[in-house]
Structures are given as structure tokens and as C-alpha cells.
Amino acid sequence: MKKIFLIAIITIMASYAGAYKQATFISNQTYIGMPINDFKSLAGKKASLEAMESGYTVYRINDYDAYTGAVIDVKFYYFDSNAKLVKVDGGEFKQRRYQVEVINH
């Protein structure tokens, strides 16, 4: 009886693990030039508004591990002022580095 119960719980947990749309699935369905309304209908509540400035809008989707709930991937979706998708990335950007020289007299 315990073995059947254990197998049933494992089966249920495994079915829940694949039940949600992952960020990779959504990014595979998007394309450059995609209208923002189509993106919102595809992503649903997964997409959160990250930034809204004049000229661009950025949405963020976190990809979570199904078992632990930890964030394992982040995707950013950039839309221009015409509400068309122009770029998808992981949010990497080059930081500016400044070197300060201190001269003691």
C-alpha cells in the first residue's frame, strides 16, 4: 500500500513540474517584430513590466525550477515605441568601469 501511495505522489509531482509555461518556451514562440499584445497573450501573467520609458518598454519573465522554486533563468523582452519586439536577452549589459587615481602630495 505504501509503495502505491509513493508512486502516486511521485506521478502527481512530476505532472505538475511540466504544467507551466517556462521562459524558454515563451522565448521560442516570440519573434522580432511581434506586437506587444500578441506577446502579452502568449506570456500571460508570467510577464512583468520591468521598465517603461519614452521610446521603449521592457518585460521580464523569470524561469523557475519546478521542484525548488528557485529562479534558474531570466529573459527580458524589449519593445520599441511602435509596440514591436526588437530584442530578447538575459539582461546582460556591459558595465562601465572607472579608474580613479588618488595622488597624495
BAVEXFI-834083 format. One record per residue: residue number from 1; residue in three letters; x, y, z of N, C-alpha, C, O, CB in turn. Coordinates in nm, 3 decimals. Last residue first. Glycine has a CB too. Example, Ala and Ser with C-alpha at 12.3 -4.5 7.8 and 13.67 -1.06 7.14 Angstrom:
REM residues 2
+-----+------+---------+---------+---------+---------+---------+---------+---------+---------+---------+---------+---------+---------+---------+---------+---------+
| seq | type |   neast |  nnorth |     nup |  caeast | canorth |    caup |   ceast |  cnorth |     cup |   oeast |  onorth |     oup |  cbeast | cbnorth |    cbup |
+-----+------+---------+---------+---------+---------+---------+---------+---------+---------+---------+---------+---------+---------+---------+---------+---------+
|   2 |  SER |   1.285 |  -0.225 |   0.708 |   1.367 |  -0.106 |   0.714 |   1.290 |   0.003 |   0.787 |   1.341 |   0.114 |   0.804 |   1.408 |  -0.060 |   0.572 |
|   1 |  ALA |   1.319 |  -0.569 |   0.780 |   1.230 |  -0.450 |   0.780 |   1.320 |  -0.330 |   0.780 |   1.424 |  -0.332 |   0.846 |   1.131 |  -0.447 |   0.905 |
+-----+------+---------+---------+---------+---------+---------+---------+---------+---------+---------+---------+---------+---------+---------+---------+---------+
REM end
This chain:
REM residues 105
+-----+------+---------+---------+---------+---------+---------+---------+---------+---------+---------+---------+---------+---------+---------+---------+---------+
| seq | type |   neast |  nnorth |     nup |  caeast | canorth |    caup |   ceast |  cnorth |     cup |   oeast |  onorth |     oup |  cbeast | cbnorth |    cbup |
+-----+------+---------+---------+---------+---------+---------+---------+---------+---------+---------+---------+---------+---------+---------+---------+---------+
| 105 |  HIS |   4.995 |   6.448 |  -0.213 |   5.110 |   6.539 |  -0.219 |   5.175 |   6.551 |  -0.086 |   5.274 |   6.624 |  -0.072 |   5.070 |   6.674 |  -0.267 |
| 104 |  ASN |   4.858 |   6.170 |  -0.367 |   4.882 |   6.234 |  -0.239 |   5.007 |   6.322 |  -0.250 |   5.112 |   6.275 |  -0.293 |   4.900 |   6.127 |  -0.126 |
| 103 |  ILE |   4.621 |   6.097 |  -0.594 |   4.758 |   6.147 |  -0.584 |   4.771 |   6.221 |  -0.452 |   4.704 |   6.322 |  -0.428 |   4.795 |   6.240 |  -0.706 |
| 102 |  VAL |   4.434 |   5.838 |  -0.713 |   4.447 |   5.930 |  -0.600 |   4.595 |   5.968 |  -0.588 |   4.682 |   5.882 |  -0.575 |   4.393 |   5.865 |  -0.465 |
| 101 |  GLU |   4.241 |   5.765 |  -0.985 |   4.378 |   5.772 |  -0.936 |   4.384 |   5.878 |  -0.827 |   4.345 |   5.993 |  -0.848 |   4.478 |   5.803 |  -1.052 |
| 100 |  VAL |   3.996 |   5.544 |  -1.075 |   4.024 |   5.670 |  -1.006 |   4.165 |   5.664 |  -0.952 |   4.203 |   5.570 |  -0.882 |   3.920 |   5.697 |  -0.892 |
|  99 |  GLN |   3.832 |   5.418 |  -1.343 |   3.952 |   5.404 |  -1.263 |   3.983 |   5.541 |  -1.205 |   3.994 |   5.640 |  -1.277 |   4.071 |   5.349 |  -1.346 |
|  98 |  TYR |   3.529 |   5.261 |  -1.413 |   3.602 |   5.385 |  -1.395 |   3.722 |   5.356 |  -1.307 |   3.715 |   5.281 |  -1.209 |   3.512 |   5.495 |  -1.333 |
|  97 |  ARG |   3.342 |   5.083 |  -1.641 |   3.440 |   5.077 |  -1.534 |   3.515 |   5.208 |  -1.531 |   3.558 |   5.260 |  -1.634 |   3.538 |   4.958 |  -1.553 |
|  96 |  ARG |   3.012 |   5.004 |  -1.714 |   3.125 |   5.096 |  -1.732 |   3.216 |   5.086 |  -1.612 |   3.172 |   5.081 |  -1.497 |   3.076 |   5.242 |  -1.752 |
|  95 |  GLN |   2.902 |   4.682 |  -1.801 |   2.908 |   4.790 |  -1.703 |   3.029 |   4.878 |  -1.734 |   3.134 |   4.829 |  -1.776 |   2.915 |   4.735 |  -1.559 |
|  94 |  LYS |   2.712 |   4.552 |  -2.051 |   2.848 |   4.587 |  -2.011 |   2.843 |   4.703 |  -1.914 |   2.787 |   4.808 |  -1.943 |   2.935 |   4.622 |  -2.134 |
|  93 |  PHE |   2.453 |   4.324 |  -1.968 |   2.498 |   4.450 |  -2.024 |   2.638 |   4.477 |  -1.973 |   2.677 |   4.430 |  -1.866 |   2.402 |   4.567 |  -1.987 |
|  92 |  GLU |   2.197 |   4.086 |  -1.984 |   2.339 |   4.115 |  -1.969 |   2.370 |   4.250 |  -2.032 |   2.318 |   4.283 |  -2.139 |   2.425 |   4.004 |  -2.033 |
|  91 |  GLY |   1.941 |   4.000 |  -2.007 |   1.964 |   4.119 |  -1.926 |   2.110 |   4.150 |  -1.905 |   2.145 |   4.230 |  -1.819 |   1.899 |   4.103 |  -1.795 |
|  90 |  GLY |   1.908 |   3.799 |  -2.185 |   1.909 |   3.762 |  -2.044 |   1.939 |   3.879 |  -1.953 |   1.961 |   3.860 |  -1.834 |   2.009 |   3.655 |  -2.020 |
|  89 |  ASP |   1.687 |   3.912 |  -2.449 |   1.814 |   3.869 |  -2.393 |   1.798 |   3.836 |  -2.245 |   1.689 |   3.843 |  -2.189 |   1.922 |   3.977 |  -2.412 |
|  88 |  VAL |   1.548 |   4.026 |  -2.743 |   1.527 |   3.936 |  -2.630 |   1.665 |   3.897 |  -2.579 |   1.750 |   3.853 |  -2.657 |   1.442 |   3.808 |  -2.671 |
|  87 |  LYS |   1.418 |   4.304 |  -2.927 |   1.532 |   4.231 |  -2.871 |   1.486 |   4.143 |  -2.756 |   1.397 |   4.180 |  -2.680 |   1.643 |   4.329 |  -2.824 |
|  86 |  VAL |   1.187 |   4.412 |  -3.035 |   1.312 |   4.439 |  -3.104 |   1.429 |   4.356 |  -3.052 |   1.529 |   4.338 |  -3.122 |   1.345 |   4.585 |  -3.093 |
|  85 |  LEU |   0.843 |   4.398 |  -3.086 |   0.957 |   4.336 |  -3.019 |   1.083 |   4.359 |  -3.101 |   1.088 |   4.329 |  -3.220 |   0.932 |   4.184 |  -2.999 |
|  84 |  LYS |   0.657 |   4.699 |  -3.099 |   0.709 |   4.582 |  -3.169 |   0.831 |   4.530 |  -3.095 |   0.914 |   4.608 |  -3.048 |   0.743 |   4.615 |  -3.317 |
|  83 |  ALA |   0.549 |   4.950 |  -3.034 |   0.499 |   4.830 |  -2.966 |   0.536 |   4.703 |  -3.041 |   0.457 |   4.609 |  -3.048 |   0.347 |   4.838 |  -2.951 |
|  82 |  ASN |   0.684 |   5.165 |  -3.124 |   0.577 |   5.117 |  -3.210 |   0.514 |   4.989 |  -3.156 |   0.433 |   4.926 |  -3.225 |   0.629 |   5.093 |  -3.351 |
|  81 |  SER |   0.892 |   5.198 |  -2.949 |   0.779 |   5.289 |  -2.935 |   0.661 |   5.251 |  -3.024 |   0.550 |   5.299 |  -3.003 |   0.823 |   5.431 |  -2.967 |
|  80 |  ASP |   0.987 |   4.850 |  -2.885 |   1.013 |   4.989 |  -2.922 |   0.886 |   5.072 |  -2.908 |   0.784 |   5.023 |  -2.861 |   1.067 |   4.998 |  -3.065 |
|  79 |  PHE |   1.057 |   4.616 |  -2.628 |   0.964 |   4.664 |  -2.730 |   0.993 |   4.811 |  -2.757 |   1.020 |   4.888 |  -2.665 |   0.817 |   4.644 |  -2.685 |
|  78 |  TYR |   1.232 |   4.340 |  -2.510 |   1.239 |   4.484 |  -2.535 |   1.146 |   4.521 |  -2.651 |   1.156 |   4.463 |  -2.760 |   1.384 |   4.527 |  -2.565 |
|  77 |  TYR |   1.238 |   4.116 |  -2.255 |   1.178 |   4.137 |  -2.387 |   1.165 |   4.287 |  -2.408 |   1.096 |   4.355 |  -2.332 |   1.038 |   4.065 |  -2.401 |
|  76 |  PHE |   1.453 |   3.902 |  -2.077 |   1.399 |   4.036 |  -2.093 |   1.354 |   4.054 |  -2.237 |   1.424 |   4.013 |  -2.330 |   1.504 |   4.144 |  -2.053 |
|  75 |  LYS |   1.459 |   3.620 |  -1.866 |   1.456 |   3.672 |  -2.003 |   1.393 |   3.810 |  -2.000 |   1.293 |   3.833 |  -1.932 |   1.378 |   3.575 |  -2.098 |
|  74 |  VAL |   1.637 |   3.414 |  -1.649 |   1.562 |   3.538 |  -1.663 |   1.571 |   3.582 |  -1.809 |   1.679 |   3.580 |  -1.867 |   1.615 |   3.650 |  -1.567 |
|  73 |  ASP |   1.648 |   3.108 |  -1.463 |   1.676 |   3.184 |  -1.584 |   1.588 |   3.308 |  -1.586 |   1.477 |   3.307 |  -1.531 |   1.652 |   3.096 |  -1.711 |
|  72 |  ILE |   1.592 |   3.010 |  -1.214 |   1.704 |   2.949 |  -1.285 |   1.739 |   3.024 |  -1.413 |   1.847 |   3.004 |  -1.468 |   1.671 |   2.805 |  -1.317 |
|  71 |  VAL |   1.480 |   3.067 |  -0.894 |   1.491 |   3.128 |  -1.026 |   1.613 |   3.069 |  -1.095 |   1.724 |   3.076 |  -1.043 |   1.502 |   3.285 |  -1.017 |
|  70 |  ALA |   1.331 |   2.790 |  -0.719 |   1.440 |   2.887 |  -0.736 |   1.441 |   2.941 |  -0.879 |   1.407 |   2.870 |  -0.973 |   1.576 |   2.821 |  -0.702 |
|  69 |  GLY |   1.155 |   2.588 |  -0.678 |   1.100 |   2.722 |  -0.687 |   1.206 |   2.830 |  -0.705 |   1.173 |   2.948 |  -0.705 |   1.020 |   2.752 |  -0.566 |
|  68 |  THR |   1.213 |   2.318 |  -0.673 |   1.261 |   2.400 |  -0.563 |   1.201 |   2.540 |  -0.562 |   1.196 |   2.604 |  -0.458 |   1.411 |   2.410 |  -0.569 |
|  67 |  TYR |   1.073 |   2.211 |  -0.897 |   1.073 |   2.142 |  -0.769 |   1.113 |   2.231 |  -0.652 |   1.055 |   2.222 |  -0.544 |   1.165 |   2.024 |  -0.775 |
|  66 |  ALA |   1.098 |   2.375 |  -1.118 |   0.966 |   2.322 |  -1.083 |   0.962 |   2.259 |  -0.945 |   0.856 |   2.255 |  -0.882 |   0.923 |   2.220 |  -1.185 |
|  65 |  ASP |   1.265 |   2.676 |  -1.120 |   1.279 |   2.533 |  -1.108 |   1.148 |   2.477 |  -1.056 |   1.094 |   2.528 |  -0.957 |   1.399 |   2.495 |  -1.016 |
|  64 |  TYR |   1.147 |   2.940 |  -1.333 |   1.166 |   2.880 |  -1.201 |   1.188 |   2.730 |  -1.211 |   1.135 |   2.664 |  -1.302 |   1.045 |   2.909 |  -1.111 |
|  63 |  ASP |   1.222 |   3.224 |  -1.504 |   1.203 |   3.080 |  -1.521 |   1.240 |   3.014 |  -1.389 |   1.351 |   3.031 |  -1.339 |   1.291 |   3.024 |  -1.640 |
|  62 |  ASN |   1.067 |   3.538 |  -1.543 |   1.156 |   3.452 |  -1.466 |   1.120 |   3.307 |  -1.493 |   1.003 |   3.272 |  -1.504 |   1.148 |   3.483 |  -1.314 |
|  61 |  ILE |   1.053 |   3.793 |  -1.770 |   0.994 |   3.664 |  -1.735 |   1.100 |   3.582 |  -1.662 |   1.209 |   3.559 |  -1.715 |   0.941 |   3.588 |  -1.862 |
|  60 |  ARG |   0.981 |   4.134 |  -1.825 |   1.071 |   4.034 |  -1.768 |   0.991 |   3.907 |  -1.739 |   0.878 |   3.912 |  -1.690 |   1.139 |   4.087 |  -1.638 |
|  59 |  TYR |   0.974 |   4.397 |  -2.068 |   0.906 |   4.298 |  -1.985 |   1.006 |   4.193 |  -1.942 |   1.104 |   4.166 |  -2.011 |   0.788 |   4.232 |  -2.061 |
|  58 |  VAL |   1.007 |   4.734 |  -2.146 |   1.077 |   4.609 |  -2.120 |   0.992 |   4.522 |  -2.028 |   0.944 |   4.567 |  -1.924 |   1.217 |   4.637 |  -2.057 |
|  57 |  THR |   0.976 |   4.977 |  -2.397 |   0.911 |   4.907 |  -2.286 |   0.981 |   4.773 |  -2.270 |   1.010 |   4.706 |  -2.369 |   0.756 |   4.888 |  -2.312 |
|  56 |  TYR |   1.074 |   5.299 |  -2.531 |   1.085 |   5.154 |  -2.516 |   1.010 |   5.104 |  -2.393 |   0.984 |   5.179 |  -2.298 |   1.232 |   5.113 |  -2.508 |
|  55 |  GLY |   1.003 |   5.569 |  -2.561 |   1.075 |   5.502 |  -2.668 |   1.089 |   5.353 |  -2.652 |   1.114 |   5.284 |  -2.751 |   1.208 |   5.560 |  -2.681 |
|  54 |  SER |   1.023 |   5.658 |  -2.235 |   0.983 |   5.708 |  -2.366 |   1.068 |   5.638 |  -2.472 |   1.190 |   5.648 |  -2.470 |   0.997 |   5.863 |  -2.376 |
|  53 |  GLU |   0.990 |   5.352 |  -2.044 |   1.047 |   5.484 |  -2.069 |   0.995 |   5.533 |  -2.203 |   0.931 |   5.458 |  -2.276 |   1.203 |   5.481 |  -2.066 |
|  52 |  MET |   0.945 |   5.116 |  -1.829 |   0.865 |   5.182 |  -1.931 |   0.914 |   5.325 |  -1.941 |   0.884 |   5.409 |  -1.856 |   0.712 |   5.177 |  -1.897 |
|  51 |  ALA |   1.041 |   4.794 |  -1.714 |   1.072 |   4.936 |  -1.735 |   0.982 |   4.990 |  -1.846 |   0.949 |   4.920 |  -1.942 |   1.222 |   4.956 |  -1.772 |
|  50 |  GLU |   0.901 |   4.556 |  -1.649 |   1.028 |   4.588 |  -1.583 |   1.060 |   4.736 |  -1.595 |   1.103 |   4.798 |  -1.498 |   1.142 |   4.505 |  -1.642 |
|  49 |  LEU |   0.611 |   4.387 |  -1.602 |   0.665 |   4.510 |  -1.660 |   0.788 |   4.550 |  -1.581 |   0.781 |   4.576 |  -1.460 |   0.558 |   4.624 |  -1.659 |
|  48 |  SER |   0.622 |   4.036 |  -1.639 |   0.604 |   4.152 |  -1.551 |   0.673 |   4.272 |  -1.615 |   0.780 |   4.259 |  -1.675 |   0.662 |   4.124 |  -1.407 |
|  47 |  ALA |   0.473 |   3.744 |  -1.754 |   0.548 |   3.864 |  -1.790 |   0.517 |   3.976 |  -1.692 |   0.400 |   4.007 |  -1.666 |   0.516 |   3.908 |  -1.934 |
|  46 |  LYS |   0.292 |   3.556 |  -1.657 |   0.436 |   3.533 |  -1.637 |   0.518 |   3.659 |  -1.662 |   0.621 |   3.679 |  -1.597 |   0.485 |   3.421 |  -1.730 |
|  45 |  LYS |   0.034 |   3.596 |  -1.728 |   0.078 |   3.657 |  -1.602 |   0.226 |   3.636 |  -1.574 |   0.279 |   3.690 |  -1.478 |  -0.003 |   3.603 |  -1.488 |
|  44 |  GLY |   0.098 |   3.580 |  -2.076 |   0.001 |   3.584 |  -1.967 |   0.056 |   3.656 |  -1.845 |   0.117 |   3.762 |  -1.856 |  -0.042 |   3.444 |  -1.929 |
|  43 |  ALA |   0.240 |   3.524 |  -2.309 |   0.307 |   3.515 |  -2.180 |   0.210 |   3.513 |  -2.062 |   0.238 |   3.451 |  -1.959 |   0.403 |   3.630 |  -2.164 |
|  42 |  LEU |   0.046 |   3.559 |  -2.515 |   0.127 |   3.438 |  -2.507 |   0.184 |   3.419 |  -2.366 |   0.176 |   3.309 |  -2.310 |   0.241 |   3.444 |  -2.608 |
|  41 |  SER |  -0.057 |   3.813 |  -2.466 |  -0.150 |   3.699 |  -2.467 |  -0.075 |   3.567 |  -2.459 |  -0.127 |   3.471 |  -2.401 |  -0.237 |   3.703 |  -2.594 |
|  40 |  LYS |   0.178 |   3.964 |  -2.485 |   0.105 |   3.959 |  -2.358 |   0.009 |   3.841 |  -2.354 |  -0.006 |   3.777 |  -2.250 |   0.029 |   4.089 |  -2.336 |
|  39 |  PHE |   0.241 |   3.925 |  -2.758 |   0.333 |   3.880 |  -2.653 |   0.260 |   3.866 |  -2.520 |   0.278 |   3.767 |  -2.449 |   0.451 |   3.977 |  -2.639 |
|  38 |  ASP |   0.026 |   4.052 |  -2.879 |   0.046 |   3.908 |  -2.901 |   0.138 |   3.850 |  -2.794 |   0.115 |   3.739 |  -2.746 |   0.103 |   3.882 |  -3.041 |
|  37 |  ASN |   0.078 |   4.314 |  -2.792 |  -0.046 |   4.248 |  -2.750 |  -0.037 |   4.096 |  -2.770 |  -0.088 |   4.020 |  -2.687 |  -0.165 |   4.304 |  -2.828 |
|  36 |  ILE |   0.317 |   4.379 |  -2.920 |   0.317 |   4.366 |  -2.774 |   0.191 |   4.295 |  -2.724 |   0.197 |   4.222 |  -2.625 |   0.329 |   4.503 |  -2.709 |
|  35 |  PRO |   0.399 |   4.199 |  -3.219 |   0.327 |   4.305 |  -3.148 |   0.318 |   4.275 |  -2.998 |   0.312 |   4.160 |  -2.957 |   0.187 |   4.322 |  -3.206 |
|  34 |  MET |   0.724 |   4.114 |  -3.329 |   0.599 |   4.066 |  -3.269 |   0.530 |   4.181 |  -3.198 |   0.594 |   4.254 |  -3.123 |   0.626 |   3.949 |  -3.172 |
|  33 |  GLY |   0.972 |   4.178 |  -3.416 |   0.861 |   4.243 |  -3.483 |   0.726 |   4.201 |  -3.429 |   0.623 |   4.248 |  -3.478 |   0.867 |   4.215 |  -3.630 |
|  32 |  ILE |   1.109 |   3.864 |  -3.364 |   1.137 |   4.007 |  -3.380 |   1.027 |   4.069 |  -3.464 |   0.992 |   4.018 |  -3.571 |   1.278 |   4.030 |  -3.444 |
|  31 |  TYR |   0.907 |   3.635 |  -3.176 |   0.985 |   3.669 |  -3.294 |   1.003 |   3.820 |  -3.299 |   0.922 |   3.895 |  -3.245 |   0.917 |   3.616 |  -3.423 |
|  30 |  THR |   0.830 |   3.359 |  -2.952 |   0.835 |   3.500 |  -2.989 |   0.922 |   3.520 |  -3.112 |   1.000 |   3.433 |  -3.148 |   0.888 |   3.585 |  -2.872 |
|  29 |  GLN |   0.860 |   3.097 |  -2.885 |   0.739 |   3.133 |  -2.959 |   0.740 |   3.278 |  -3.004 |   0.657 |   3.317 |  -3.087 |   0.618 |   3.106 |  -2.874 |
|  28 |  ASN |   1.087 |   3.085 |  -2.732 |   1.087 |   3.012 |  -2.859 |   0.967 |   3.048 |  -2.946 |   0.971 |   3.030 |  -3.067 |   1.090 |   2.862 |  -2.834 |
|  27 |  SER |   1.005 |   3.223 |  -2.506 |   1.103 |   3.287 |  -2.594 |   1.113 |   3.215 |  -2.728 |   1.144 |   3.278 |  -2.829 |   1.240 |   3.292 |  -2.527 |
|  26 |  ILE |   0.831 |   3.031 |  -2.396 |   0.777 |   3.159 |  -2.443 |   0.876 |   3.226 |  -2.538 |   0.835 |   3.281 |  -2.641 |   0.746 |   3.251 |  -2.324 |
|  25 |  PHE |   1.014 |   2.829 |  -2.330 |   0.903 |   2.801 |  -2.422 |   0.848 |   2.931 |  -2.480 |   0.822 |   2.939 |  -2.600 |   0.791 |   2.724 |  -2.350 |
|  24 |  THR |   1.175 |   2.964 |  -2.149 |   1.234 |   2.918 |  -2.274 |   1.126 |   2.885 |  -2.376 |   1.144 |   2.909 |  -2.495 |   1.322 |   2.796 |  -2.249 |
|  23 |  ALA |   1.002 |   3.007 |  -1.937 |   1.050 |   3.123 |  -2.013 |   1.111 |   3.080 |  -2.145 |   1.100 |   3.152 |  -2.245 |   1.153 |   3.202 |  -1.931 |
|  22 |  GLN |   0.737 |   2.762 |  -1.938 |   0.867 |   2.811 |  -1.897 |   0.907 |   2.928 |  -1.985 |   0.853 |   2.947 |  -2.095 |   0.972 |   2.700 |  -1.903 |
|  21 |  LYS |   0.418 |   2.716 |  -1.832 |   0.497 |   2.761 |  -1.946 |   0.628 |   2.818 |  -1.894 |   0.629 |   2.913 |  -1.816 |   0.420 |   2.867 |  -2.030 |
|  20 |  TYR |   0.353 |   2.420 |  -1.633 |   0.354 |   2.564 |  -1.654 |   0.442 |   2.599 |  -1.773 |   0.530 |   2.522 |  -1.811 |   0.401 |   2.636 |  -1.529 |
|  19 |  ALA |   0.376 |   2.144 |  -1.603 |   0.245 |   2.200 |  -1.635 |   0.248 |   2.349 |  -1.666 |   0.151 |   2.400 |  -1.723 |   0.152 |   2.176 |  -1.522 |
|  18 |  GLY |   0.585 |   1.990 |  -1.519 |   0.584 |   2.032 |  -1.658 |   0.458 |   2.106 |  -1.698 |   0.435 |   2.128 |  -1.817 |   0.602 |   1.915 |  -1.745 |
|  17 |  ALA |   0.524 |   1.944 |  -1.250 |   0.652 |   2.006 |  -1.287 |   0.653 |   2.056 |  -1.430 |   0.717 |   2.157 |  -1.458 |   0.765 |   1.908 |  -1.267 |
|  16 |  TYR |   0.290 |   1.801 |  -1.230 |   0.287 |   1.944 |  -1.201 |   0.413 |   2.014 |  -1.247 |   0.409 |   2.132 |  -1.280 |   0.267 |   1.966 |  -1.052 |
|  15 |  SER |   0.386 |   1.545 |  -1.287 |   0.292 |   1.607 |  -1.381 |   0.280 |   1.757 |  -1.355 |   0.263 |   1.833 |  -1.450 |   0.153 |   1.542 |  -1.371 |
|  14 |  ALA |   0.544 |   1.492 |  -1.067 |   0.608 |   1.501 |  -1.199 |   0.514 |   1.567 |  -1.299 |   0.560 |   1.638 |  -1.388 |   0.648 |   1.362 |  -1.248 |
|  13 |  MET |   0.350 |   1.478 |  -0.865 |   0.452 |   1.583 |  -0.861 |   0.519 |   1.600 |  -0.997 |   0.547 |   1.713 |  -1.037 |   0.558 |   1.551 |  -0.755 |
|  12 |  ILE |   0.210 |   1.248 |  -0.951 |   0.141 |   1.378 |  -0.941 |   0.242 |   1.492 |  -0.941 |   0.222 |   1.592 |  -1.010 |   0.054 |   1.384 |  -0.813 |
|  11 |  THR |   0.411 |   1.053 |  -0.928 |   0.346 |   1.079 |  -1.056 |   0.278 |   1.216 |  -1.057 |   0.289 |   1.290 |  -1.155 |   0.244 |   0.970 |  -1.088 |
|  10 |  ILE |   0.464 |   1.061 |  -0.653 |   0.570 |   1.094 |  -0.749 |   0.511 |   1.127 |  -0.885 |   0.557 |   1.220 |  -0.951 |   0.670 |   0.977 |  -0.761 |
|   9 |  ILE |   0.213 |   0.973 |  -0.555 |   0.264 |   1.107 |  -0.520 |   0.373 |   1.149 |  -0.618 |   0.373 |   1.264 |  -0.662 |   0.319 |   1.109 |  -0.375 |
|   8 |  ALA |   0.204 |   0.710 |  -0.660 |   0.101 |   0.809 |  -0.695 |   0.149 |   0.951 |  -0.667 |   0.127 |   1.040 |  -0.749 |  -0.028 |   0.781 |  -0.617 |
|   7 |  ILE |   0.422 |   0.591 |  -0.533 |   0.422 |   0.603 |  -0.679 |   0.320 |   0.707 |  -0.724 |   0.346 |   0.783 |  -0.817 |   0.391 |   0.466 |  -0.745 |
|   6 |  LEU |   0.329 |   0.602 |  -0.267 |   0.451 |   0.671 |  -0.305 |   0.458 |   0.692 |  -0.457 |   0.496 |   0.800 |  -0.503 |   0.574 |   0.593 |  -0.257 |
|   5 |  PHE |   0.105 |   0.434 |  -0.284 |   0.089 |   0.573 |  -0.243 |   0.210 |   0.656 |  -0.285 |   0.194 |   0.768 |  -0.333 |   0.068 |   0.581 |  -0.092 |
|   4 |  ILE |   0.231 |   0.194 |  -0.349 |   0.133 |   0.252 |  -0.442 |   0.113 |   0.400 |  -0.411 |   0.105 |   0.482 |  -0.502 |  -0.002 |   0.176 |  -0.434 |
|   3 |  LYS |   0.386 |   0.153 |  -0.119 |   0.451 |   0.169 |  -0.249 |   0.357 |   0.233 |  -0.351 |   0.400 |   0.318 |  -0.429 |   0.499 |   0.033 |  -0.302 |
|   2 |  LYS |   0.195 |   0.122 |   0.080 |   0.284 |   0.238 |   0.086 |   0.352 |   0.262 |  -0.048 |   0.373 |   0.377 |  -0.088 |   0.389 |   0.218 |   0.195 |
|   1 |  MET |   0.082 |  -0.119 |   0.000 |   0.000 |   0.000 |   0.000 |   0.087 |   0.126 |   0.000 |   0.058 |   0.224 |  -0.070 |  -0.094 |  -0.001 |   0.121 |
+-----+------+---------+---------+---------+---------+---------+---------+---------+---------+---------+---------+---------+---------+---------+---------+---------+
REM end
